[in-house]
């Protein structure tokens, strides 16, 4: 798939844990895990907004497109 989720990298760069992100965004750690592995079909803009707010980044920092 040409869309790559870089959430793990951003969490590591910001020295944050998935648990903290899940609490801040208001979703379960399991859903954070699904997002990190790219096993979701979509993500709400409100969720993406809260992730970016927590990680102090832009959506493009979390989602990368690289054609095959």
Biotite code that builds the C-alpha atoms (Angstrom):
import biotite.structure as struc

atoms = struc.array([
    struc.Atom([0.000, 0.000, 0.000], chain_id="A", res_id=1, res_name="UNK", atom_name="CA", element="C"),
    struc.Atom([1.438, 3.410, -0.905], chain_id="A", res_id=2, res_name="UNK", atom_name="CA", element="C"),
    struc.Atom([0.151, 5.099, 2.287], chain_id="A", res_id=3, res_name="UNK", atom_name="CA", element="C"),
    struc.Atom([2.457, 4.673, 5.288], chain_id="A", res_id=4, res_name="UNK", atom_name="CA", element="C"),
    struc.Atom([1.608, 5.638, 8.850], chain_id="A", res_id=5, res_name="UNK", atom_name="CA", element="C"),
    struc.Atom([4.549, 7.141, 10.743], chain_id="A", res_id=6, res_name="UNK", atom_name="CA", element="C"),
    struc.Atom([2.899, 7.343, 14.163], chain_id="A", res_id=7, res_name="UNK", atom_name="CA", element="C"),
    struc.Atom([5.485, 5.080, 15.823], chain_id="A", res_id=8, res_name="UNK", atom_name="CA", element="C"),
    struc.Atom([8.296, 7.298, 14.565], chain_id="A", res_id=9, res_name="UNK", atom_name="CA", element="C"),
    struc.Atom([6.618, 10.482, 15.779], chain_id="A", res_id=10, res_name="UNK", atom_name="CA", element="C"),
    struc.Atom([5.926, 8.982, 19.199], chain_id="A", res_id=11, res_name="UNK", atom_name="CA", element="C"),
    struc.Atom([9.592, 7.973, 19.493], chain_id="A", res_id=12, res_name="UNK", atom_name="CA", element="C"),
    struc.Atom([10.822, 11.381, 18.329], chain_id="A", res_id=13, res_name="UNK", atom_name="CA", element="C"),
    struc.Atom([8.624, 13.139, 20.904], chain_id="A", res_id=14, res_name="UNK", atom_name="CA", element="C"),
    struc.Atom([9.432, 10.556, 23.606], chain_id="A", res_id=15, res_name="UNK", atom_name="CA", element="C"),
    struc.Atom([5.744, 9.866, 24.163], chain_id="A", res_id=16, res_name="UNK", atom_name="CA", element="C"),
    struc.Atom([3.892, 6.594, 24.731], chain_id="A", res_id=17, res_name="UNK", atom_name="CA", element="C"),
    struc.Atom([0.869, 5.200, 22.941], chain_id="A", res_id=18, res_name="UNK", atom_name="CA", element="C"),
    struc.Atom([-1.011, 5.128, 26.237], chain_id="A", res_id=19, res_name="UNK", atom_name="CA", element="C"),
    struc.Atom([-0.537, 8.887, 26.702], chain_id="A", res_id=20, res_name="UNK", atom_name="CA", element="C"),
    struc.Atom([-1.691, 9.549, 23.153], chain_id="A", res_id=21, res_name="UNK", atom_name="CA", element="C"),
    struc.Atom([-4.756, 7.340, 23.554], chain_id="A", res_id=22, res_name="UNK", atom_name="CA", element="C"),
    struc.Atom([-5.758, 9.159, 26.741], chain_id="A", res_id=23, res_name="UNK", atom_name="CA", element="C"),
    struc.Atom([-5.294, 12.582, 25.147], chain_id="A", res_id=24, res_name="UNK", atom_name="CA", element="C"),
    struc.Atom([-7.186, 11.717, 21.970], chain_id="A", res_id=25, res_name="UNK", atom_name="CA", element="C"),
    struc.Atom([-9.916, 9.819, 23.804], chain_id="A", res_id=26, res_name="UNK", atom_name="CA", element="C"),
    struc.Atom([-9.607, 6.478, 22.029], chain_id="A", res_id=27, res_name="UNK", atom_name="CA", element="C"),
    struc.Atom([-8.390, 3.078, 23.187], chain_id="A", res_id=28, res_name="UNK", atom_name="CA", element="C"),
    struc.Atom([-4.788, 1.911, 23.045], chain_id="A", res_id=29, res_name="UNK", atom_name="CA", element="C"),
    struc.Atom([-6.008, -0.888, 20.791], chain_id="A", res_id=30, res_name="UNK", atom_name="CA", element="C"),
    struc.Atom([-7.265, 1.671, 18.269], chain_id="A", res_id=31, res_name="UNK", atom_name="CA", element="C"),
    struc.Atom([-3.924, 3.502, 18.441], chain_id="A", res_id=32, res_name="UNK", atom_name="CA", element="C"),
    struc.Atom([-2.241, 0.166, 17.691], chain_id="A", res_id=33, res_name="UNK", atom_name="CA", element="C"),
    struc.Atom([-4.515, -0.406, 14.699], chain_id="A", res_id=34, res_name="UNK", atom_name="CA", element="C"),
    struc.Atom([-3.714, 3.052, 13.364], chain_id="A", res_id=35, res_name="UNK", atom_name="CA", element="C"),
    struc.Atom([0.042, 2.522, 13.870], chain_id="A", res_id=36, res_name="UNK", atom_name="CA", element="C"),
    struc.Atom([-0.009, -0.715, 11.899], chain_id="A", res_id=37, res_name="UNK", atom_name="CA", element="C"),
    struc.Atom([-2.170, 0.735, 9.129], chain_id="A", res_id=38, res_name="UNK", atom_name="CA", element="C"),
    struc.Atom([-4.981, -1.761, 9.693], chain_id="A", res_id=39, res_name="UNK", atom_name="CA", element="C"),
    struc.Atom([-7.687, 0.902, 9.556], chain_id="A", res_id=40, res_name="UNK", atom_name="CA", element="C"),
    struc.Atom([-9.665, 1.959, 6.507], chain_id="A", res_id=41, res_name="UNK", atom_name="CA", element="C"),
    struc.Atom([-9.936, 5.556, 7.630], chain_id="A", res_id=42, res_name="UNK", atom_name="CA", element="C"),
    struc.Atom([-9.390, 8.037, 10.419], chain_id="A", res_id=43, res_name="UNK", atom_name="CA", element="C"),
    struc.Atom([-11.615, 10.880, 11.538], chain_id="A", res_id=44, res_name="UNK", atom_name="CA", element="C"),
    struc.Atom([-10.226, 14.360, 11.048], chain_id="A", res_id=45, res_name="UNK", atom_name="CA", element="C"),
    struc.Atom([-11.019, 15.103, 14.710], chain_id="A", res_id=46, res_name="UNK", atom_name="CA", element="C"),
    struc.Atom([-8.814, 12.153, 15.750], chain_id="A", res_id=47, res_name="UNK", atom_name="CA", element="C"),
    struc.Atom([-6.022, 13.242, 13.410], chain_id="A", res_id=48, res_name="UNK", atom_name="CA", element="C"),
    struc.Atom([-6.304, 16.795, 14.734], chain_id="A", res_id=49, res_name="UNK", atom_name="CA", element="C"),
    struc.Atom([-5.935, 15.651, 18.358], chain_id="A", res_id=50, res_name="UNK", atom_name="CA", element="C"),
    struc.Atom([-2.954, 13.450, 17.429], chain_id="A", res_id=51, res_name="UNK", atom_name="CA", element="C"),
    struc.Atom([-1.236, 16.363, 15.732], chain_id="A", res_id=52, res_name="UNK", atom_name="CA", element="C"),
    struc.Atom([-2.022, 18.622, 18.684], chain_id="A", res_id=53, res_name="UNK", atom_name="CA", element="C"),
    struc.Atom([-0.537, 16.112, 21.147], chain_id="A", res_id=54, res_name="UNK", atom_name="CA", element="C"),
    struc.Atom([2.560, 15.415, 19.044], chain_id="A", res_id=55, res_name="UNK", atom_name="CA", element="C"),
    struc.Atom([2.980, 19.045, 17.914], chain_id="A", res_id=56, res_name="UNK", atom_name="CA", element="C"),
    struc.Atom([3.186, 18.053, 14.267], chain_id="A", res_id=57, res_name="UNK", atom_name="CA", element="C"),
    struc.Atom([1.402, 18.330, 10.931], chain_id="A", res_id=58, res_name="UNK", atom_name="CA", element="C"),
    struc.Atom([-0.773, 15.574, 9.382], chain_id="A", res_id=59, res_name="UNK", atom_name="CA", element="C"),
    struc.Atom([1.922, 15.029, 6.758], chain_id="A", res_id=60, res_name="UNK", atom_name="CA", element="C"),
    struc.Atom([4.339, 14.102, 9.549], chain_id="A", res_id=61, res_name="UNK", atom_name="CA", element="C"),
    struc.Atom([2.070, 11.178, 10.475], chain_id="A", res_id=62, res_name="UNK", atom_name="CA", element="C"),
    struc.Atom([0.942, 10.024, 7.027], chain_id="A", res_id=63, res_name="UNK", atom_name="CA", element="C"),
    struc.Atom([3.301, 9.491, 4.116], chain_id="A", res_id=64, res_name="UNK", atom_name="CA", element="C"),
    struc.Atom([2.459, 8.659, 0.493], chain_id="A", res_id=65, res_name="UNK", atom_name="CA", element="C"),
    struc.Atom([5.075, 6.885, -1.586], chain_id="A", res_id=66, res_name="UNK", atom_name="CA", element="C"),
    struc.Atom([3.926, 5.275, -4.827], chain_id="A", res_id=67, res_name="UNK", atom_name="CA", element="C"),
    struc.Atom([5.047, 1.714, -5.479], chain_id="A", res_id=68, res_name="UNK", atom_name="CA", element="C"),
])
